[in-house]
Amino acid sequence: MILKDKSSVVSDFFLDSAKITFGSLVIGIFTPGVIIKTPLSTFLNGLVISIIFLTLAVKLEKTNSNKL
């Protein structure tokens, strides 16, 4: 088993968090058959949080690749 660097593990965590947040808060609004109306603020907050998580993941991955 190959041991990953700590920043790589944290980068993967932020990347997975961005995917989950985007899928549940942004894409989830457009699912058919949703009875409860979701406010626009939930859509925008999900988009902002996804962008923040994705930015953190990319920055950590760049610092990890610079170490190699």
C-alpha positions in Angstrom: 0.0 0.0 0.0 1.4 3.4 -1.0 1.2 6.0 1.7 -0.1 9.4 0.5 1.1 12.7 1.6 -1.2 14.5 4.1 -1.8 17.4 1.7 -2.9 14.9 -1.0 -5.4 13.3 1.3 -6.8 16.6 2.4 -6.9 17.7 -1.3 -8.9 14.6 -2.1 -11.3 15.3 0.8 -12.0 18.9 -0.4 -12.5 17.6 -4.0 -15.0 15.0 -2.8 -16.7 17.6 -0.7 -17.0 19.9 -3.7 -18.6 17.1 -5.7 -21.1 16.2 -3.0 -22.0 19.8 -2.3 -22.5 20.5 -6.0 -24.6 17.4 -6.5 -26.8 17.9 -3.6 -27.4 21.6 -3.5 -26.9 22.8 -7.1 -28.0 19.8 -9.2 -30.6 18.6 -6.6 -32.7 21.7 -7.3 -33.4 20.7 -10.8 -34.7 17.2 -10.0 -38.2 16.6 -11.2 -40.9 15.8 -8.7 -39.6 18.0 -5.9 -42.6 19.3 -4.0 -40.9 21.9 -1.8 -39.6 24.9 -3.6 -35.9 25.5 -2.8 -35.0 29.2 -2.5 -32.4 30.8 -4.8 -30.1 31.4 -1.8 -29.6 27.6 -1.4 -28.6 27.3 -5.0 -26.2 30.2 -4.8 -24.7 29.1 -1.4 -24.2 25.6 -2.8 -22.4 27.1 -5.8 -20.2 29.3 -3.7 -19.3 26.5 -1.3 -18.5 24.1 -4.2 -16.2 26.7 -5.7 -14.4 27.3 -2.4 -13.9 23.5 -1.8 -12.7 23.1 -5.4 -10.3 26.0 -5.1 -8.8 24.6 -1.9 -8.4 21.2 -3.5 -6.6 22.6 -6.5 -4.3 24.8 -4.4 -3.4 21.8 -2.2 -2.8 19.6 -5.2 -0.5 22.2 -6.7 1.6 22.5 -3.5 1.7 18.7 -3.4 2.9 18.5 -7.0 5.6 21.2 -6.4 7.1 19.0 -3.6 7.8 16.2 -6.1 
